[in-house]
Amino acid sequence: MPTCSTCTAPTPARAVDFDASPEGHALRFDDSGKLIGVTIVNARWLLEHEGEIKITILDQIHLGPAQLQDALAPA
């Protein structure tokens, strides 16, 4: 990923608008309306019982265990 000395990465603190996906996940948007964060609710349960996580933003996306392997690893 390119870096830029005058750029900042999206952070939850920059969120000015909040919404929820139809599946109940929390969505955070910046002041331009760009999606900058998603909080996935019950990730492990969804993967164990449904085999994937569905998040509808503009279009529904599907995330399986392989895409979330690092995020779900024990700390």
Residue pairs with C-beta under 8 A, 6 or more apart in sequence:
8 14
10 30
10 34
10 36
10 37
11 36
11 37
12 28
12 36
12 37
14 30
14 31
14 36
15 28
15 29
15 30
15 36
15 37
16 29
16 30
16 31
17 28
17 29
17 30
17 31
17 33
18 26
18 27
18 28
18 29
19 26
19 27
19 29
20 26
20 27
21 27
21 38
21 55
21 56
21 57
22 56
23 41
23 54
23 55
23 56
24 41
25 38
25 39
25 40
25 41
25 55
26 37
26 38
26 39
26 41
27 35
27 37
27 38
27 57
28 35
28 36
28 37
28 38
28 39
29 35
29 36
30 36
35 57
38 55
38 57
40 46
40 53
40 55
43 53
43 68
43 71
43 72
44 72
46 52
46 53
46 54
47 53
47 64
47 65
47 68
47 72
51 64
51 65
52 62
52 63
52 64
52 65
53 62
53 63
53 64
53 68
54 60
54 61
54 62
54 63
55 61
55 63
65 72
